[in-house]
Amino acid sequence: MTGFSAKWLTLREPYDLRARNADVLSAVAKQFDALPSLRITDLACGTGSTARAVGPRFKQPQMWKLVDNDLSLLARAGVDAAGPNRKIITQPVDLAFDVEAALDGPIDLVTTSALLDLVSEEWLERLATELAARRLPFYAALSYDGRVEISPSDPLDRPVVDAVNLHQKSDKGFGPALGPNAATAAVRQFENVGYEVVSGPADWVFETFDTAIQKATLAGWAVAATEIDSSLRLKTSAWLERRDERIEAAESRIVVGHIDFFARPTT
């Protein structure tokens, strides 16, 4: 399983928080209104952003089990994700090979953020099967869906984004990744195992003043695009310079499409 740096995860967290679909999150909170306490397992937790974002939506005490294969991120999450009504335990697991281990023990809800676009159809089917066997609800946030709007536009925007979307489908440690098709595939998988699904858009919106996240995102896209098509290297370098000029001039705005969903077993 490939990972992400703590610096990148910290940079994106406020935009993730702002992007989370309020209706989907309300459905998650409502599902557990009657429980006196909650036991939640978060897959691929990173630094613990899901617990920080979702925990305050629950009125009852929570025990979060944070799962990741990156020990440095897991150590940080174990400290930073704790809060009022929220206790944390951590479990190192390589989810690509042993997702079942993460689902052991008493659990009321399984969550994840920004994971499903990295996994394969086969892995996703395995996850849905394991969750269905345990009758566990699943909240999955921030799956990239391939929609990108950049303004003002540049002639190379589309070729770069097209290459990025192809790169999203490369193997990230779970087999050929679903990339932009992840949310649609996941909803279908959970409906196939008898779950009811609530979903909605959860788009990143980078305004003209969001310079750091814009620069980091576009730089990452430039690298990904040239990994897919080396002939784009010089063009992409010039494109990145033009886009950076727009960012510095406070003229650039970017929307990156994501989907949230909540899947629950029907009674």
C-alpha positions in Angstrom: 0.0 0.0 0.0 1.4 3.4 -1.0 1.3 6.3 1.4 1.2 10.0 1.7 3.4 12.4 3.6 2.2 14.0 6.8 2.8 17.4 5.2 0.4 16.7 2.4 -2.2 15.3 4.7 -2.0 18.3 6.9 -2.2 20.7 4.0 -5.4 19.0 2.6 -7.2 18.4 5.8 -9.1 21.8 6.1 -10.3 21.4 2.5 -11.4 17.8 3.1 -13.3 19.0 6.1 -15.0 21.8 4.2 -15.8 19.4 1.3 -17.5 16.6 3.3 -21.1 16.2 2.2 -23.3 17.5 5.1 -26.3 15.3 4.1 -24.3 12.2 4.0 -22.6 13.0 7.3 -26.0 13.7 8.9 -27.2 10.3 7.8 -24.2 8.7 9.5 -24.8 10.6 12.8 -28.6 9.9 12.7 -27.9 6.1 12.2 -26.4 5.9 15.7 -28.5 8.3 17.7 -29.9 5.6 20.0 -26.5 4.0 20.9 -25.1 5.1 24.3 -21.5 4.7 22.9 -19.8 4.0 19.6 -17.0 1.8 18.5 -15.5 3.0 15.2 -12.8 1.6 13.0 -11.1 4.0 10.5 -9.3 2.4 7.6 -6.2 4.1 6.2 -6.4 6.7 8.9 -3.4 8.8 8.0 -2.9 11.4 10.8 -6.5 10.8 12.1 -8.4 13.4 10.1 -11.6 11.3 9.8 -11.8 11.0 13.6 -11.3 14.8 14.0 -13.9 15.6 11.3 -16.6 13.0 12.2 -16.1 12.6 15.9 -17.7 15.9 16.9 -20.9 14.9 15.0 -21.6 12.2 17.5 -23.1 13.1 20.9 -22.1 9.9 22.6 -18.6 8.7 23.8 -16.6 7.0 21.0 -13.7 4.6 20.9 -11.9 4.9 17.6 -9.6 2.2 16.3 -7.3 3.8 13.7 -5.7 1.5 11.2 -2.8 2.3 8.8 0.4 0.6 7.6 2.5 3.8 8.1 3.8 3.6 11.6 4.9 7.3 11.8 1.4 8.5 10.7 -0.2 6.0 13.1 1.9 7.3 16.0 0.8 10.9 15.2 -2.8 9.9 14.8 -2.8 8.2 18.1 -2.1 11.5 19.8 -3.7 14.1 17.5 -7.0 12.4 16.9 -8.1 12.2 20.5 -10.6 14.7 21.8 -13.7 15.2 24.0 -15.8 12.1 24.1 -13.2 10.4 21.8 -10.6 7.8 22.8 -8.1 6.4 20.4 -6.4 3.1 19.9 -4.2 2.3 16.9 -3.6 -0.9 14.9 -0.9 -1.3 12.2 -2.3 -3.3 9.3 -1.4 -3.4 5.6 -4.9 -3.2 4.3 -3.9 -4.4 0.8 -3.3 -7.9 2.3 -5.2 -8.2 5.5 -8.3 -6.0 5.7 -10.0 -8.8 7.6 -7.6 -8.1 10.6 -8.8 -4.5 10.8 -12.4 -5.7 11.1 -11.8 -8.0 14.0 -13.5 -7.2 17.3 -16.6 -5.3 18.3 -17.4 -2.5 15.8 -20.4 -0.3 15.2 -19.2 1.7 12.2 -16.3 1.5 9.7 -15.0 4.7 8.1 -12.4 5.7 5.6 -11.4 8.9 3.7 -9.6 9.3 0.4 -8.9 5.5 0.1 -11.3 3.9 -2.3 -9.9 5.6 -5.5 -6.6 3.9 -4.7 -8.0 0.3 -4.5 -8.9 -2.3 -7.1 -12.3 -3.6 -8.0 -11.3 -7.0 -6.5 -10.2 -5.4 -3.2 -13.4 -3.3 -3.0 -15.5 -6.4 -3.6 -13.6 -8.1 -0.8 -14.2 -5.2 1.5 -17.9 -5.1 0.8 -18.2 -8.8 1.3 -16.4 -8.7 4.6 -18.5 -5.7 5.9 -21.7 -7.4 4.7 -20.8 -10.6 6.5 -20.5 -8.6 9.7 -23.5 -6.3 9.0 -21.4 -3.3 9.4 -22.3 0.2 8.2 -19.6 2.0 6.1 -18.9 5.7 5.7 -16.5 6.5 2.8 -15.6 10.1 2.2 -13.6 12.0 -0.4 -13.3 9.5 -3.3 -11.9 11.4 -6.3 -14.3 11.1 -9.3 -12.3 12.7 -12.1 -14.2 16.0 -12.4 -11.8 19.0 -12.5 -12.6 22.7 -13.2 -9.7 25.1 -13.5 -10.3 28.8 -14.2 -9.1 30.7 -16.0 -8.5 27.8 -18.4 -5.4 26.9 -20.2 -5.1 24.8 -23.4 -3.1 22.1 -21.6 -5.5 21.7 -18.7 -7.5 19.0 -20.4 -4.5 16.9 -21.5 -3.0 17.1 -18.1 -6.2 16.1 -16.3 -6.8 13.3 -18.7 -3.3 11.9 -18.0 -3.8 12.3 -14.3 -7.1 10.3 -14.5 -5.2 7.6 -16.3 -2.5 7.7 -13.6 -5.2 7.3 -10.9 -5.9 3.9 -12.4 -2.4 2.6 -11.9 -1.5 0.2 -9.1 -1.2 1.9 -5.7 -0.6 -1.4 -3.9 -4.0 -2.9 -4.1 -4.0 -3.9 -7.7 -5.1 -1.8 -10.7 -6.8 1.2 -9.0 -10.4 2.2 -9.7 -9.4 5.9 -9.7 -12.2 8.2 -10.8 -14.6 5.2 -11.0 -14.2 4.3 -7.3 -17.4 5.8 -5.8 -19.7 4.5 -8.5 -18.2 1.1 -8.3 -18.4 1.1 -4.5 -22.0 2.1 -4.4 -22.8 -0.7 -6.9 -20.9 -3.2 -4.8 -22.7 -2.3 -1.6 -26.1 -2.3 -3.3 -25.2 -5.7 -4.6 -24.8 -7.0 -1.1 -28.1 -5.6 0.1 -27.0 -2.3 1.5 -28.9 1.0 1.3 -26.6 3.8 0.1 -26.8 7.6 0.6 -24.3 9.6 -1.5 -23.5 13.1 -2.6 -20.7 15.4 -4.0 -17.9 16.4 -1.7 -15.8 18.7 -3.9 -12.6 20.4 -3.1 -13.0 24.1 -3.8 -9.7 26.0 -3.9 -10.4 29.8 -4.0 -7.9 32.4 -5.4 -6.4 32.8 -1.9 -5.7 29.1 -1.4 -2.3 29.3 -2.9 -0.4 26.5 -1.1 -2.9 23.7 -1.8 -3.3 24.8 -5.4 0.4 24.8 -6.0 0.9 21.4 -4.3 -2.0 19.8 -6.2 -0.9 21.1 -9.6 2.7 20.1 -9.0 1.5 16.6 -8.1 -0.6 16.5 -11.3 2.3 17.6 -13.4 4.4 14.7 -12.1 1.6 12.2 -12.6 0.9 13.4 -16.1 4.5 13.0 -17.2 4.7 9.5 -15.7 1.8 8.5 -17.9 3.0 10.4 -21.0 6.7 11.4 -21.1 6.2 13.4 -24.2 4.2 15.9 -22.1 7.3 16.7 -19.9 8.3 20.0 -21.5 4.7 21.1 -22.1 3.7 20.2 -18.6 6.6 22.2 -17.2 5.5 25.3 -19.1 1.9 24.7 -18.1 2.9 24.5 -14.4 4.7 27.8 -14.8 1.7 29.5 -16.4 -0.6 28.1 -13.7 1.7 29.2 -10.9 1.7 32.7 -12.4 -2.1 32.7 -12.2 -2.0 31.5 -8.6 0.5 34.2 -7.6 -1.7 36.8 -9.2 -4.7 35.5 -7.2 -6.6 34.6 -10.4 -6.7 30.9 -10.1 -9.7 28.8 -8.8 -9.9 25.0 -8.9 -12.7 22.6 -8.2 -11.8 18.9 -7.8 -14.7 16.5 -7.7 -15.1 13.9 -4.9 -18.0 11.7 -3.7 -19.0 10.8 -0.2 -21.4 7.9 0.6 -22.8 6.0 3.6 -23.8 2.4 3.1 -25.9 0.6 5.7 -27.3 -2.9 5.8 -31.1 -3.0 5.4 -33.1 -4.7 8.2 
